[in-house]
Each structure stands twice: as C-alpha cells, then as structure tokens.
Amino acid sequence: MTSSDTTCAQVADGGGASAEDGDWRGRLRRFGYVGRPAADVRERLVPAFPEPGTRPWERLGLGAVAAHRVAHAMGWLGPLLVAALAGALRFWDLGRPHAVIFDETYYAKDAWSLLRLGYEGTWPDRKVADPQILADPQVISLTDPGTFVAHPPTGKWVIAVGEFMFGLDPFGWRFMTAVLGTLSVLMLCRIGRRLFRSTLLGCLAGALMAMDGLHYVMSRSALLDIVVMFFVLAAFGCLLVDRDRARARLAAALPVDDHGRATPDVDAAERTGTGPRPWRLAAGVCLGLAASTKWNGLYVLVFFLALTVLWDVAARRVAGARRPYRAVLRKDLGWSLLSLVPVAVVTYVLTWTGWFLSDKGYGRHWADDRGGIWSWIPAPLRSLWHYEYGVYQFNVGLHTAHKYESNPWSWLVLGRPVLFHYESPRPGQDGCATTVDCSQTVLALGTPLLWWTACCALGYLLFRWALRRDWRAGAVLCGVGAGYLPWFLYQDRTVFSFYAVVFVPFLCLAVAMTVGALLGPPGADDNRRSAGAIVAGALVLLIAWNFIYFFPLYSGQTIPYEGWRGRMWLDTWI
C-alpha cells in the first residue's frame, strides 16, 4: 500500500497522523478522543437491504420462523398485491365506453393496419371509418396505399398485440395499454424498493401510481404515451440495477484492513473495470423502444446518459479516486455511450422492419432513383431518413389550436386536463335516472391531491439533492426533468397535459420519499415515529379518497350532471 493509500485508510478509520506529526486528531487524543468508528466503504457503495421486521407478523400469530419467511417474501409479495389491485381496476369494464375516444381514432386503426400490412395503410375519414368499426356487423375499410403518420411504429405494434388477440374493438385496442399500466405499477414497487431500500416505500410508490387518475385513464386508452412511460420506467429500473452491480464489482476490488473493512484505494478506484453490464444494454433497448414510440423518448436518453455518468463518477470518488472524472472517461464513458446510444439507435431502426419489408409503405422507395454524395448509404435507410425529416417538420410546425391544449407550465398543478370522451345519456337510459340530467366522461386528470402533494415533494427533493447531496433525490428529479422539461422548448406547439404521464412514476417516487421523511429516520423514538405515521397515513388516505371521488370521471360511469359539475374544482377543467 502506498503512503497516500495509507493516509486514506487512516482518515477512513477516524485516525490520521500521530500527535507528533501535528495532526489535530492526534492532539485531541491526549484528551481522550478516539475518533469516529470507521465505515466500510462497501456499505457506502452498495448499502445493504435492511433486515425486514417480523413484529407485525408475530402479532398476527405466526411463529418466529414463519414470520421471518413472510417478512422476506414481502419483497415480492407486496409489489404483486399492489399490482393485482392496479390490474383489477384497469381491466374492470375495459371496453367502456364502447366508442373511439380521443386519439384512439389514429392509433387503434394504425395498429390494425400494421397487423395486416406491416405499415400504416389508408382509412376513410374518421367520421366514416369509426362508426363502421363499431357497427354490427363491422366494416373495416382499410386499403393498402401507405399514408403519412406522425409517430414511429413501436407503440402501435404494442396496441396491435391486443387487437390480434381480441379483435378490432375497444377492449382489443385497450388491452395492451392496460397490461403495461399494470406491469408499470409492479415495476415501480420494485424500483422504489431498490431506490429507498424499503419495501414499504416501494409499495407505497406503486400504490400511489395505481391511484393516479391520469395513469389510470391512459392505461385504459389506446394512446402512445403510456407505452413511452412503460419503457422509460423500465430503462430507469435497468440502470438502477446496473448501478448496484457495477458498484459491487468496484467494492470487491478495494483492499481490506485488519478489521475486515474495505478502505478507499486510489489504484483500485481508478483502474478497476466494472465488467460486462447487460443491464445497461437492456436500458439502451428500452430507451430505443421509448423513442420509437414517440420522439420525446430521445430526450430521456440524453438525461439518463448524463445520470449514469454522474453515478459512475460518484462511485469512483467514494472508492478513493483522486480524479474520478478522468477515471470514468477512461473506464466507463465509452461503454456507457456504446451501451445506450448505438443500442437505442439500432433498436429504433429495427422497429421499422415492417416498413422496410413493404413496397407500399409511405415514402418507402423515395431514395431508390436518387444518387448524390449519400448514395453509399442503402436506399431504404435514406428513404427512412427523408420520411423522418418530414415527420420532424410536421411535429415542430403543429400549431393548430385545440380546445384542450395547455402550456407545460400548468401541468403540475393540473391547470387544464383533457376530455377524452363526453356523453349526456337521456333520462332512463344507460344508468341515468329518469328525473335528472346525467353525464358520462373520460377525463385525463391526475388525482388532484396526489399531484399537488407531488409539487411540494419536488421542492423537498430539490433541497435533499442540492444541500444534502442525496443521490436518490437527484435520480427522481432526473426522471421528472427528462419527461417534463423538454416540452418547454415547444410552448408554441399544440401540446396536451396527458403527455405528463411519462413522468408520473417519478412524481410517485417523490411523494413516497417525502412520506419516508415524515415517518422519521430509523433511529427516531416512538413518539416521533407515531406522529409521522399519523401524518403520513392521513395523507395517503386523503389521496385514496380523492381517487375514489373522481373515479366516475376516469372510468366513463354515468353520474348526475350535478355530481359531474361538483367535481369540476377549477373552472379551467371544463
């Protein structure tokens, strides 16, 4: 061990140079100072999951062994139970309303076209095609000339899976979004558990998302944004697992002192490789699938790439690197770029396979007879590039006024939700009493108390990240920023608040982390814990009540008009 390594080890042990060398700790030892107990660097690199408590299960009458097994099983059993509840809510009466709601008119039909042709074909005007699809007998008036579409194919391929199994009807085209909505709740429980090292907080984050109105509505609608959310969340989870595994390899390379504690080491921190990183490759695939559903997934790729680099820098700094950025540049950055960017690009291109194999896809043969300096690139790729340039021009130039468009500044406070569906059943029909006027809506509105609590939680996380250097807060804020901040670049474009579903999981993580702070640190006394539990429990129950209160507006149920009007808490919601 070099002299510099010895100094690092001494500092880690709470010691340092001797009193004769003039070290202040040495001078204090004359008065009985023994220093702070040394921490094992491995515990800082990869904190262990705390041993789950068995007291609640023992109080239910289980023996010590059985309680121990149940407590450990809750790491998976708890998330599965939360996901089962979310799934029951999302699949309940999934075909209601029996209508083509909002942008389902595009994506449900495009999905069917991909299933039949491999590319997006041509349909009659939606005022003609939609009633024909819902009619009995059904009429499907798809023709094979390719048509221009504004979004890549992955999300529509996902929707097509449900249509393949159940046909071109509301249940069929909503089936896969309900599946992804349910699985995302399960993923969030597990991600929260790994992030906070707490099964309780992980399950709380998942339960909050299960009770969010926007996530619920998007899980029951054949739109693309819930698909983007699913792959973004999956990518975040993959990077979180990759972070733990890479840091574990780094910790294993550190030297161990006479007391069995790992100590910082410059050589190990700066020269140790982290080995194969399959979870980072998986994250690249997920980010490619997100971007090939809607292009806002590209911004998430940039944010998450920066996040992983900063995680690697922090790991090498903790391990003892003097120049952690240089070490990351030498050992990690190249693999980070290769694992994420090229993998995402290749994934994106592969999702266009149906279009490549077609002859009538829109713009498929644009480059066949064109030469020039780019002629060395295969013609299908040049045709795709031209097609995508047209898509870009369309998206940045979309300024058509819409009644339910909203500015991103208003999204977090729910300034303007989107009405997906509205009907006024006649008295005595479709569940409407004979003496009152009724309303039937599907409103893309987040659960108000959850979102307004999340605004406060984001403030708390900013404090934790900026002033306490809490990496968990930074990770959650990165997820929110990746899904939210890019939309401020397009404030003149026609945008809608339901795009925010992409960062809903991170809002739920923010609230869960804030609830954890309310509950108090592990060493808090019983009074502090009890007070925190009361406040946290009351908050969660109020959010659950708020979701139940607005549930008829999310699920298309028929309610009296006055009941609908009473739930319009803000005039901008109408």
N, C-alpha and C positions, 0 to 999 in steps of 0.2 A: 504494500500500500504506500502511495506517495505521501509526502508531507502535507500536500493540500488535501488529500483524501483523509488523512488523519485529523486534520483540523475540522473538516466537515463532520466526521464521526464524533469528534468531541463536542461540537456545537449541538449535534443531534442528541447527544447524551446529557445535555444540560451542563456540560463542563466547559473546558477550554484550556488555555494555557495556565500554567501554575501561577501562584501568587508572586513568585519571584520574577516572572516574566511581565508583571504589571497588569494582568488581566483583572477586570473589575469583579468577575465572578470569583477569582481566586482570593481577592482581598475580602470579599463577603464571606468566604468560607471560614475565615478566622472568627466570625461571629455566629457560626453555626449554619450558614447557608449551604444547602446540599444540592440545590439545582432542581429543575423541573424534571420529572421522570421522562425518560426518552420514549418517543413514539416510534413504533415500527413503520418505516416508510411504506412498507407493503400495505398497511392499513390506510394510508393516505392515498395511495394509488388505486387500490380496489377495496373500498370498505366492504366488510362482510355483511351479509344479511343478518339482522339480529335474530336471536332465537325467539320463535313465536311463543307467546304466553299461553299457558294451559288453564289458567284460573277460570275463565268463563265456561269452559267445557267440563271442568271438575264440578262446578256449581250446578251443572245440569245432570250430574250423577254419574259421569264417566269416570272410570278408574284412571290412574296416572298414565299407564301405557296407552290406553285408548285415547285419552285427551291429548297426549303427545302426538299420536298419529293424526288425529283430526286437525290439530293445530298446524301441522306441516302440510296436510292435504289442502288446507285453505288457500295456499299459494296458487293452486289451480281451481279448486272447487269454488272459491269466492268469485273469481272472474267468470267462471262458467255459469254460475247462478245469475249474476248481473246480466250477462249476455243472453241468457234464456229469457229473462224478463224483457229485455230490449227486443228480442226477436218476437215474443208473443205480441207486444204492442205493434210492431211494424208489420207483421203478417196478418194481424186481425183485420178482416174485411178489406183486404188489399185491393180488390177490384173496385172499391168505392172511392170516388164516384165513377160510374160507368160512362166515362167521357174522355176525350182527348184534352188534357189540361195544359195550358200554357205552352211551353216549347216541346212538349211531347209530340206535337204535330210535326216537328222536324226529326227528332232523334228516334222515335219509335219506328217511323217509316224508313229512315235511313238504315236502321238496324236490320229491318226486314229485307231491304234491298241488298245489304252486304251478305246476308244469309243466302239469298237467292242468286245474286250476280257476282259477288265478290267486290263490288264497288257501289257507289251511290247512283242509282238509276233515276228515272224521271217519273214524277207523280203529277196528277192533275192538281189544280188549285185546291188548297186545304178545305175550302168550303164545299167542295165536291168530294174529295177523297176521304175526309174524316167521317162524314155520315155514312159513306159506303162501307168503311171498315167496321163501324159499329152496328151496321144494319144486320138483320137476319132475314134472308141469307146474306152472308158477307160478300162484298165485291172488292177485289184487290186489283186496282187499275195501274199497277206498276209496269213501266216499259223500260227497255234496255238502253236507250241513249244515256250516256253519262251526264250528270249535272254538277255544277259548281257547288261546293259545300265549304263552310267557313271553319270547320274544325277537323282535326285528324281523326282516324277511324277507331282507336282503341276503345273509347267509351261506348261507341255504338256496337262494336263487337261484343262487349260485355252485355249490353242490353239484348243483343241478338240471341245469347245463350238462353235466356228466359223465353224468348219467342220461339226458339227451336223446340223447347220442351212443352210449352203450353199454348202456343199459337199467337197470332196477332190480335190480342185483345188486352184490355187494361191490366189484368192480372199477369199476363205473359210478359208485357214490356216493363212492368214494375218489379217483377220477381227478383232479378239480379241486383237491383239497387237496394231492395230490402235485405238481401243476403249480405251485401257489402256493408250496409248500415249496421247490421247485427254483428258481423265479424269485426268491424272497426271498434265497437264497444268492448269486445273481448280483447282486442289488441291494446286498447288504451288502458284497460285494467292492468295488463301485464307490463306495459311500458311505464305506467305510473308506479307500479311496484318496484321495478328496477331503478327508476329515476330517484325515488324517495326512500328506497329500502324499507318500504312499508306496504304490506298487503292491504291494510285498511285504507290508506290514502290512494292507492292504486284503484281499488274497487270503488272508492268514492268518486274519483275522476270519471270512471266508466259509467257509474250510475248517473252522474250529472249530465253526461252526454246522452244517455238513454232518455233523460227527461228534458232535453232541449228541443223546443218546438221546431227550430229551423232544421236541425239534423233529422228530426222525425219526419217532417214534410218532405225533405229531399230524399230520404230513404224510401219514400212511398211515391216517388215521381220519376219518370224515365228521363231525367236530365243528366248532364255530364258531370256537374260539379261534385256530386257525391263520389263519383269514381276517382276524380282528381284527389279528393280528400283521402280516400282509402289508400291510394298508392303513396301519397305524401306521408301519411302516418306510418305506413309500412316501412318506407325508407328511413324515417326517423328512428323507428324501433330497431332496424338493422344496424344503423350507425351507433346506436346506444350499446347494442351487444358487442359490436366491433370495438368500441371504446374500452369496454371492460376487458375483453380478451387481449387486446394489444397492451394495455397497461399491466395485465397479469404477466405477460411474457417479459415486459420490461422489469417488473418487480422481481421475477425469478432470476434475473441476471445480476442483481445487486449483491454485494458481499454481505455476510452476516457476522456480527460481532460475537464476543464470548458469551453474551447473554441470549443469543439466538435471535437478535433483532436485526433486520435489514437496515443498512445505513446508506446515505447518499454516496454516489461514486461517479466521478466525472467521466472516467473511461466507459463505464457501463452505460451511463445515461446518453453519451454522445455517439457511441459506436454500435450499440446493440440494435439489431434489426428486429422488427416485430413479426417477421414470418408471413406466411400466407394469410390473407384477410378476406375469406369468402363472404363474410357478412357485408363488407364494403362493396364487393362486386354485386351482391344481391341488392344493396341500396341503389347502385347505379342502374340496375334493371328496373327497379321500382320507379326511379325518377324518370327514366326513359318512357315508361308506361304512363306516368302522370303527364309528361309533356306531349305525348302522342294522344292524349285525351283532350286537353286544352293547353294552349301555349303558355298560360301562366305557370305551368309546371316548370318552365325553363328558369324562371326567377328563383324558384325553390332550390333548383340545382346549384345556383350560384351561392345562395345563402348557406346551404348545407355544406358545400365545399369549404367555404370560409370557416364554418363551425368546426369541421373535422380538423382543419389545420390548427386552429387555436387549441383544440383538445390535445393534439399531439404536442404542441409547444408546452402546454401546461404539464403534461405527463413527464416530459424530459426535464423540465425545470424542477419538478418535485424530486425526480430521481437524482438530481445533482448536476445537471448540465450547466456549464458556465455560459454557453452560447446556445440556448435552446432553439432559437430560430435557425441558426446555421445547421444545427443537428437535424432539425426537421427538414430543411432544404436538402440535406444530403441523404437522409434515410427514409423520409416519409412522403414528402410533397410529390415526388414523381409517381409513386404508387397511388397516392390519393387522386391525382389527376387521371391516371390511366384507369383506375377502378371506377371512377364516376363519369367523367366526361365522355371518353370514347365508348364505354359500355352503354351509356344513355343514348348516344348518337346511333350506335348500331341497333339498339332496341327500337328506337324511333323509326328507323328506315325499315326494319323487318315488319313493323306493324302495317306497312303499306303493301304487303305481299299480294293481297287480293287485287289491288290496283295494278301492280306490276304484271300480274298474270293475265290481266284482261286486255281486250282490244278496244273496248268502247268506253272505258273509264275517261272521265273528263280530262282533257289535255294529255292523255296517255302517250300519244305519238307526236307531240309538239316538236320535239327535237330530232325526229327521225331524218328529216331532209335538211337540217341546219348544220353548217360547219362552223368555222371560226376558231379562235385560239383555244376554246374549251372543248374542241371536238374529240380530244383524247379521253374525256370523261364519257362513260357509257350513256347512250341517248336516253334510256329510261330515267337515269338519275338527273340528267339535265332537264328532262320534262317535269320531273317531280319538283326540282328547284324552281322552275318557272311557275308551276302551279302554286307552290308555297309563297312565292313572291306576290302572286295575285291575292292569295288569302291574307297576307300581311297588309297589303294595300286596302283590302276591304275592311279589316278589323280596325286599323288605325283611323280609317275615314268614316266609321259608323257614328253618325251624329243625328240619326233620326229620333225625333222627340217621342217619348213614351210616357204614358200616364204614371207608371210605377218606377221610372228610373230614379236614381238617387245618387248623391255625391258621397264618395267614400268617407268624408268627414262625419257623416251621420250614422255610419253603420254600427259602430259600437254601442251607441245609445238607442239603436232601433228607431231611427228617425222616420224611415219610410219602408215598410215591408212590401212584399209583392203578393198581389192577389192572383193565385193560380186558377181559381175556379169560384164562380158565384152563381147560385140559382135561388129563385124565390118560389118554393113549392106552393101550390094552391092549397087553401084550407081543405083539410080532409084527405090530402094526398101525400104520399111519401113521408109519413110520420108527422105531418103538420096537423095540429088540432083544428077543428072546424071553426073556432071562434077567434083565431089570432092570425096575424101575418107571420111568415116564417122566412128564415134564411138558411142557406146551405153553402158553406165556404171551405176552401182550402187556402189558408193564408200562410205564406212563408215568413213567419215571425219567430225569432228566438224567444225562449221563455224569458220574459222581461226581468224578473228578479235575478235570474242567473246571469244575464248579460250585464245588468247594472252592477251586480256584485263583482263581475269579472273586471269591469273598469277600475274599481278600487283595488282589486287583486293585482292588476298590472302595475299600478302605482307602487304597491308593496314589493313586487318583484324587481322593479327598477331600482328601488332602494337596496334590496338584497344584492343585486348584481353590481351596482355602481359603488356602493360603500362597504359591502361585506364580501365582495368577490365570490358570491355563491354561484358556482357553475350551473347548478340546476336551474336557477332563475334565468341565467343567460341563455340556456338551451331552450327554455319555454318561450322566452321573448324572441329568440331567433325564429322559432316556428310561427309565432304570430306575425312577426315582421315579414317573413317570406311570403305568407299568404295575403297580407294586408297592404304593406307599404307600396308595392309596385303599382297598385291601382291609382295612386295619387299622381302618377305620370300621365294618366288618361282621364283627367277630370272633365274634359270637354267631350269625351266619348260617351255613348249611351251605355251605362253600367247599372247593375242591379245589386241590391243588398244581399241577395241569396248567394252571391259569389263568396260571401264571408264564410260559408260552410267549410271551406278548405282549412281555416284556422280555428274552427270550433273546438277540436280536440285540445288545442293548446290553451284556449281560454279555460276549459275544464281543468286542465292541469294547474293553471294559475290559481283557480279557486281552491282546488284541493291542497295546494301548497300553503295557501293562506289559512285554510282551515287547520292544517297541521300546526301552524304558528299559534293559532288561537288555542289549540289543545295544550300547548306548552311543551317545553323540551323534556327529554326523557328523565332528567333529574328533578323535575318540578315536584313540589309537595302536593299532597292530596287536595288541599283547598284550591290551589292554582289549577290543578287538573280538572276538578269538579266544575269550577267556574267556566273554564274553557270549553268543557264538554257541553255545558248548558247552552252557551252562546253558539257554538258550532252546530249543535243538534237543532237548535231553533232555526238557524239559518238554512240548514238543509231541508228541514220540514217545510219552511216557507217556500222554498224553491219547488219542492214536490207539489205543494198545494197550488202554486201558480201554474205549473204544468197541467195539473188536473183541471183547473179552472178554464184554461184556454184550450183544452183538448178538443172540444167540439169544433173549434175553428181550424184545428190542424187536420182533423180526420174526416171532414165533409159531412158531419152529422147535421140533421135538421133540428134547429132550435128556434124559439120565438124571436121575432125581429128585435124586440126589446132586449132580449138576452144578448144578441149579437151587438146591438148598439152599446150596451153597458160595458162590453169588453173592449170597446174602442177607447182606450185610455188616453190616447193622443189624437188630436184632430188630423194629424198627418198620416194616421193609419187608414183613413177612409179614402 
